Amino acid sequence: MREPLWHAMSEGSACAAKRSPSSLRTTLSMLGALSLMLIANAPLHANAATENPSDGYAIASAKASSSLILSLAHAGKRLVAVGDRGHILYSDDNGQSWTQAKVPTQQMLTAVFFIDEKKGWAVGHDSQILATEDGGSTWTRQFEDLNRQAPLLDVWFQDASHGVAVGAYGAMLETHDGGKSWEDISERVSNEDQLHLNGITAVKDSGLLVVGESGVIFRSKDWGTTWEKVQGPYEGSLFGAVGTNQAGTVLVYGLRGHLFRSADFGEHWQQVALPVSGDGNLEFGLSEGSLLPDGSIAVVGNGGSVLLSKDDGQTFSIFNRPDRLALSGVVAAGNGNLVLGGQGGIHLASATGAELTEQQ
């Protein structure tokens, strides 16, 4: 069995080198984080981007769809993917073909989020936040902070005005004007060690959940105004979280196939068993999860693992793709199939995660 280029570190090494997150998205994003600069308490406005111009627009490349992809999202029926070198691509035919967008950065982009078919945001290195109002065809830079020397790793928006971005060294930014200005709200969470915040998700009828390094979990019952630390189920790093269609129910996941479920917004947790036929339990790190339109949940990770649940995360089927390429993004294609992103770019897959050309 060939190990992926970016494999999950062991639990022991994670503790010994906890400043080196090991999910595909987080590991690669941290390549540009060389030192921590103190974060000012004053609001961070979009004009910071004009004071520190980037290297220019992403270079058009015929190989962009086969380059590293770190996040996928729906913009209505359109699919949008972001990744290395500022690449953003979109597809209007369920992932069969992709067009590269015009993007004002060459830095790695780590996450993308849309509230509808037009408005979306992407985050990445240099604490950059990009925005689109045309479904991802063109993008503008709303904010960047070169002095942070650390990436933003995830972003979530409640509506066209209110959004939160999280990232390395405890970064947490908030906007109430659609990104015209961003305020540093890191002091709202009890994170004295400045642990990396790897993922943010909305939990139905409950609030927001943020997960990160060393198993840290924060939740907000008022959608970002105040935060409290939650006693997590696990001390290893968590790389992401995904809400289900059930109120208060959320999944968190991380190193070596660790996946946990809470039905009461983080008050209690149960580990979800992930047995692999003839192989014991799943050992690959899990990087990203998505709630699919039919209510099922897909989670992907290192080693080409694709996990699918049809019972709100209580149980999962597991398919380990033969190529073992690390995955860090998954969405429904719109035709019953899946679109996967990660090492090797964009992959079209069946509903189970298998390559469409492969026999299962």
C-alpha positions as CSV (number, residue, x, y, z in Angstrom):
1,M,0.0,0.0,0.0
2,R,1.5,3.3,-1.1
3,E,1.4,6.1,1.4
4,P,0.2,9.5,0.2
5,L,2.6,12.3,-0.2
6,W,0.9,14.1,2.7
7,H,0.0,11.5,5.3
8,A,-1.3,12.0,8.8
9,M,1.4,12.0,11.4
10,S,1.1,9.5,14.3
11,E,-0.6,10.7,17.6
12,G,2.8,10.7,19.4
13,S,4.5,12.8,16.8
14,A,1.6,15.2,16.7
15,C,2.1,16.0,20.3
16,A,5.9,16.4,19.8
17,A,5.4,18.7,16.9
18,K,2.0,20.3,17.5
19,R,3.0,23.4,15.7
20,S,3.0,21.5,12.5
21,P,-0.7,20.6,11.6
22,S,-0.9,17.5,9.4
23,S,-4.1,17.7,7.3
24,L,-3.5,18.2,3.6
25,R,-5.0,21.7,3.7
26,T,-3.4,22.8,7.0
27,T,0.1,21.3,6.3
28,L,0.5,22.9,2.9
29,S,-1.0,26.2,4.1
30,M,1.6,26.3,7.0
31,L,4.5,26.3,4.5
32,G,4.3,30.0,4.3
33,A,3.9,30.6,8.1
34,L,7.5,31.5,9.2
35,S,6.8,33.6,12.3
36,L,4.0,35.1,14.3
37,M,3.4,38.8,14.4
38,L,1.3,40.2,17.2
39,I,-2.2,41.0,16.1
40,A,-3.5,44.5,16.6
41,N,-6.7,44.9,18.5
42,A,-8.0,47.6,16.2
43,P,-10.3,46.6,13.3
44,L,-8.5,45.4,10.2
45,H,-9.8,47.2,7.1
46,A,-9.8,46.2,3.5
47,N,-7.5,48.9,2.5
48,A,-4.7,46.9,4.1
49,A,-4.6,45.0,0.8
50,T,-3.8,48.1,-1.2
51,E,-1.0,49.1,1.1
52,N,0.6,45.6,0.6
53,P,0.1,44.7,-3.0
54,S,0.4,41.0,-4.0
55,D,2.5,39.6,-6.7
56,G,-0.3,39.9,-9.3
57,Y,-3.0,37.7,-10.8
58,A,-2.9,34.0,-10.8
59,I,-1.2,32.7,-13.9
60,A,-3.5,31.0,-16.4
61,S,-2.6,27.3,-16.7
62,A,-4.1,24.5,-18.7
63,K,-3.0,22.2,-15.8
64,A,-4.8,24.2,-13.1
65,S,-7.5,21.5,-12.8
66,S,-4.8,18.8,-12.1
67,S,-2.9,21.0,-9.6
68,L,-3.4,20.9,-5.9
69,I,-7.0,21.7,-4.9
70,L,-7.8,22.4,-1.3
71,S,-11.5,23.2,-1.2
72,L,-14.7,22.9,-3.2
73,A,-18.1,24.6,-2.9
74,H,-21.4,25.1,-4.7
75,A,-22.4,28.5,-6.1
76,G,-26.0,27.5,-6.9
77,K,-25.6,24.8,-9.6
78,R,-22.1,25.9,-10.4
79,L,-19.1,24.2,-8.8
80,V,-16.1,26.2,-7.6
81,A,-12.7,24.9,-6.6
82,V,-9.7,26.7,-5.0
83,G,-6.1,25.7,-4.4
84,D,-2.4,26.3,-5.1
85,R,-0.9,29.4,-6.8
86,G,-4.2,31.3,-6.5
87,H,-6.0,28.9,-8.8
88,I,-9.8,29.2,-8.7
89,L,-11.8,27.2,-11.2
90,Y,-15.5,26.8,-11.9
91,S,-17.7,24.3,-13.7
92,D,-21.2,24.5,-15.1
93,D,-21.5,20.9,-16.2
94,N,-21.3,18.9,-13.0
95,G,-17.5,18.9,-13.1
96,Q,-17.0,17.6,-16.6
97,S,-15.1,20.7,-17.7
98,W,-13.5,23.6,-15.7
99,T,-12.7,27.3,-16.5
100,Q,-10.0,29.2,-14.6
101,A,-11.2,32.4,-13.0
102,K,-9.5,35.7,-12.9
103,V,-7.9,35.9,-9.4
104,P,-5.8,38.8,-8.0
105,T,-3.3,36.6,-6.1
106,Q,-0.7,33.8,-6.7
107,Q,-0.8,32.7,-3.1
108,M,-2.3,29.3,-2.0
109,L,-6.0,29.5,-1.3
110,T,-7.3,27.1,1.4
111,A,-11.1,27.4,1.6
112,V,-14.1,28.7,-0.3
113,F,-17.7,29.5,0.8
114,F,-20.8,30.7,-1.1
115,I,-24.1,31.9,0.4
116,D,-25.9,31.8,-3.0
117,E,-25.2,31.4,-6.7
118,K,-23.4,34.8,-6.9
119,K,-21.8,35.8,-3.6
120,G,-18.8,33.9,-2.3
121,W,-15.5,34.3,-0.4
122,A,-12.1,32.5,-0.4
123,V,-9.3,32.6,2.1
124,G,-5.6,31.7,2.1
125,H,-2.0,32.6,2.6
126,D,-1.0,36.1,3.7
127,S,-4.3,36.2,5.5
128,Q,-6.0,37.0,2.2
129,I,-9.7,37.2,1.8
130,L,-11.1,37.3,-1.7
131,A,-14.7,37.9,-2.8
132,T,-16.8,37.3,-5.8
133,E,-20.3,38.6,-6.9
134,D,-20.6,36.7,-10.1
135,G,-20.5,33.1,-9.0
136,G,-16.7,32.8,-9.0
137,S,-15.9,34.1,-12.5
138,T,-14.0,37.1,-11.2
139,W,-12.6,38.0,-7.8
140,T,-11.5,41.0,-5.8
141,R,-9.2,41.1,-2.8
142,Q,-11.0,42.4,0.3
143,F,-8.2,42.0,2.8
144,E,-4.7,40.7,3.4
145,D,-2.1,41.2,6.1
146,L,1.4,40.3,5.0
147,N,2.7,40.9,8.5
148,R,0.8,38.0,9.9
149,Q,2.9,35.5,7.9
150,A,0.2,32.9,8.5
151,P,-2.7,31.6,6.4
152,L,-6.4,31.7,7.0
153,L,-7.7,28.2,6.9
154,D,-11.5,28.4,6.7
155,V,-14.4,30.8,6.2
156,W,-18.1,30.9,6.9
157,F,-20.8,33.4,6.1
158,Q,-24.3,33.7,7.7
159,D,-25.6,36.0,5.0
160,A,-24.3,38.7,2.6
161,S,-23.1,40.8,5.6
162,H,-21.9,38.6,8.4
163,G,-18.9,36.3,8.1
164,V,-16.1,34.8,10.2
165,A,-12.7,33.5,9.0
166,V,-10.3,31.4,11.1
167,G,-6.7,30.3,10.7
168,A,-3.2,29.7,12.0
169,Y,-2.0,30.9,15.4
170,G,-5.5,31.4,16.7
171,A,-6.5,33.9,14.0
172,M,-10.2,34.8,14.0
173,L,-11.6,37.7,11.9
174,E,-15.2,38.9,11.6
175,T,-17.1,41.2,9.2
176,H,-20.6,42.7,9.4
177,D,-20.5,44.6,6.1
178,G,-19.8,41.8,3.6
179,G,-16.1,42.1,3.9
180,K,-15.6,45.8,3.4
181,S,-13.9,45.7,6.8
182,W,-12.7,42.9,9.0
183,E,-12.2,43.0,12.7
184,D,-9.8,40.9,14.7
185,I,-11.9,39.0,17.3
186,S,-9.3,36.5,18.4
187,E,-9.6,37.8,22.0
188,R,-13.2,36.5,22.2
189,V,-11.9,32.9,22.5
190,S,-9.9,31.4,25.3
191,N,-6.9,30.4,23.3
192,E,-3.8,31.6,25.2
193,D,-1.5,29.1,23.4
194,Q,-2.7,30.5,20.0
195,L,-3.5,27.0,18.8
196,H,-4.3,26.8,15.0
197,L,-8.0,27.1,14.2
198,N,-8.5,24.7,11.3
199,G,-12.2,24.7,10.6
200,I,-15.6,26.5,11.2
201,T,-19.1,25.2,10.6
202,A,-22.7,26.1,11.4
203,V,-24.7,23.6,13.5
204,K,-28.4,23.6,12.7
205,D,-30.5,25.6,15.2
206,S,-27.5,25.9,17.5
207,G,-24.7,28.2,16.4
208,L,-21.1,28.0,15.3
209,L,-18.4,25.4,16.0
210,V,-14.7,26.0,15.5
211,V,-12.1,23.2,15.8
212,G,-8.3,23.1,15.7
213,E,-5.0,22.0,17.0
214,S,-4.6,19.7,20.0
215,G,-8.3,18.9,19.9
216,V,-9.4,22.4,20.8
217,I,-13.1,23.2,20.2
218,F,-15.0,26.5,20.6
219,R,-18.7,27.1,20.1
220,S,-20.8,30.2,19.8
221,K,-24.5,30.0,20.6
222,D,-25.1,33.6,19.3
223,W,-23.4,33.1,15.9
224,G,-20.0,34.6,16.7
225,T,-20.7,37.4,19.3
226,T,-19.5,35.3,22.3
227,W,-17.5,32.0,22.4
228,E,-17.0,29.3,25.0
229,K,-14.4,26.5,25.1
230,V,-15.9,23.0,24.8
231,Q,-14.4,19.9,26.4
232,G,-13.5,17.9,23.4
233,P,-13.3,14.1,23.0
234,Y,-9.7,13.9,21.8
235,E,-6.4,15.6,22.3
236,G,-5.1,15.1,18.8
237,S,-5.6,17.8,16.2
238,L,-9.0,18.2,14.6
239,F,-9.0,19.4,11.0
240,G,-12.6,20.2,10.4
241,A,-16.3,19.9,11.4
242,V,-19.5,19.5,9.5
243,G,-23.1,20.0,10.7
244,T,-25.9,17.6,9.8
245,N,-29.6,18.0,9.0
246,Q,-30.4,17.3,12.6
247,A,-30.6,20.1,15.1
248,G,-27.6,20.3,17.4
249,T,-25.8,17.5,15.6
250,V,-22.2,17.9,14.4
251,L,-19.2,15.8,13.4
252,V,-15.6,16.6,14.0
253,Y,-12.6,14.8,12.5
254,G,-8.8,14.7,12.5
255,L,-5.7,12.6,12.8
256,R,-5.6,8.8,12.0
257,G,-9.3,8.4,11.2
258,H,-10.6,9.9,14.4
259,L,-14.2,11.0,13.9
260,F,-16.6,12.1,16.7
261,R,-20.3,12.9,16.7
262,S,-22.3,15.1,19.1
263,A,-26.1,15.4,19.1
264,D,-26.2,18.2,21.6
265,F,-24.0,20.9,20.2
266,G,-20.8,19.6,21.8
267,E,-22.0,18.8,25.3
268,H,-21.3,15.1,24.8
269,W,-19.3,13.2,22.1
270,Q,-19.3,9.6,20.8
271,Q,-16.5,8.2,18.6
272,V,-17.8,6.9,15.3
273,A,-16.3,3.5,14.5
274,L,-14.7,3.4,11.0
275,P,-13.8,-0.3,10.4
276,V,-12.0,-1.2,7.2
277,S,-12.6,-4.7,5.8
278,G,-9.6,-6.9,6.6
279,D,-7.6,-3.9,7.7
280,G,-8.8,-3.1,11.2
281,N,-9.9,0.6,11.6
282,L,-9.3,3.5,9.3
283,E,-5.8,5.0,10.0
284,F,-5.7,7.9,7.5
285,G,-6.2,11.5,8.6
286,L,-9.6,13.1,7.7
287,S,-9.4,16.6,6.1
288,E,-12.8,17.8,5.0
289,G,-16.5,17.0,5.2
290,S,-19.7,18.2,3.4
291,L,-23.4,17.9,4.0
292,L,-24.7,16.8,0.6
293,P,-28.1,18.0,-0.9
294,D,-29.8,14.7,-0.1
295,G,-28.9,15.0,3.6
296,S,-26.0,12.4,3.4
297,I,-22.6,13.4,4.7
298,A,-19.3,12.9,2.9
299,V,-15.9,13.1,4.6
300,V,-12.5,12.7,2.8
301,G,-8.9,12.5,3.8
302,N,-5.4,11.3,3.3
303,G,-4.9,7.9,1.6
304,G,-7.8,8.6,-0.8
305,S,-10.4,7.8,1.8
306,V,-14.0,8.7,1.0
307,L,-16.5,8.2,3.8
308,L,-20.3,8.4,3.3
309,S,-23.1,8.4,5.9
310,K,-26.8,8.3,5.3
311,D,-27.9,8.4,8.9
312,D,-26.6,11.8,10.0
313,G,-23.1,10.6,10.8
314,Q,-24.0,7.6,13.1
315,T,-22.3,5.1,10.7
316,F,-20.2,5.4,7.5
317,S,-19.3,3.3,4.5
318,I,-15.6,3.6,3.6
319,F,-14.0,3.5,0.2
320,N,-10.2,3.9,-0.1
321,R,-9.4,4.9,-3.6
322,P,-6.6,2.8,-5.2
323,D,-4.5,5.8,-6.2
324,R,-4.2,6.7,-2.5
325,L,-3.9,10.4,-3.4
326,A,-4.7,12.7,-0.5
327,L,-8.1,14.4,-0.6
328,S,-9.1,17.7,1.0
329,G,-12.4,18.7,-0.6
330,V,-15.7,17.0,-1.6
331,V,-19.1,18.2,-3.0
332,A,-22.0,16.6,-4.8
333,A,-21.7,16.9,-8.6
334,G,-25.4,17.4,-9.1
335,N,-25.9,14.2,-11.1
336,G,-25.6,11.7,-8.4
337,N,-21.8,11.7,-8.5
338,L,-19.1,13.4,-6.3
339,V,-16.4,15.9,-7.1
340,L,-13.3,15.4,-5.1
341,G,-10.3,17.8,-4.7
342,G,-6.8,17.3,-3.4
343,Q,-3.5,15.9,-4.6
344,G,-3.7,15.5,-8.3
345,G,-6.3,18.2,-8.7
346,I,-10.0,17.6,-9.4
347,H,-11.4,14.0,-9.5
348,L,-14.8,12.9,-10.7
349,A,-16.1,10.1,-8.7
350,S,-19.2,7.9,-8.3
351,A,-21.5,8.2,-5.4
352,T,-19.2,5.9,-3.3
353,G,-16.0,7.8,-4.1
354,A,-14.7,5.5,-6.8
355,E,-13.3,6.9,-10.0
356,L,-16.0,6.9,-12.6
357,T,-13.9,4.8,-14.9
358,E,-13.2,2.1,-12.3
359,Q,-15.2,-1.0,-11.5
360,Q,-16.1,-1.2,-7.8
